[in-house]
Amino acid sequence: MRSPLSKNLGSAARWFHALADETRLRIIDCLVGGEECVCDLTDRLETGQSRLSFHLKTLKDAGILRDRREGRWVYYSLNPEAIAEMENLIGSIKPRSRGLHVASNRCE
């Protein structure tokens, strides 16, 4: 039986890449409480809009964020489906037994 990781290698690589940056983790932390306008994120994170846009695009391309337009403003929120998939994936990355597993000596 294939593990959730082996079934989702492409998605896992995109998620881990997107999460491997402190600014992007700070964005996610801001959005845990709910949707935020890009202008509010710019203020909260004390960063320029072009830099923030790059990080938001990375998170959105990985499927971690959703956006919606309202007039000239863009609002971002976490994608609950992606978060649930990531949670499942992370939960599956653990040893199947508590004891040490000694690999066979096939390499000899």
Protein Blocks (a to p, Z undefined) as FASTA:
>chain_A
ZZfklmmmmmmmmmmmmmmcfklmmmmmmmmnoccdfklmmmmnopafklmmmmmmmmmm
nomaccddehjbccddddfklmmmmmmmmmmmccfbfbdcdddfklZZ
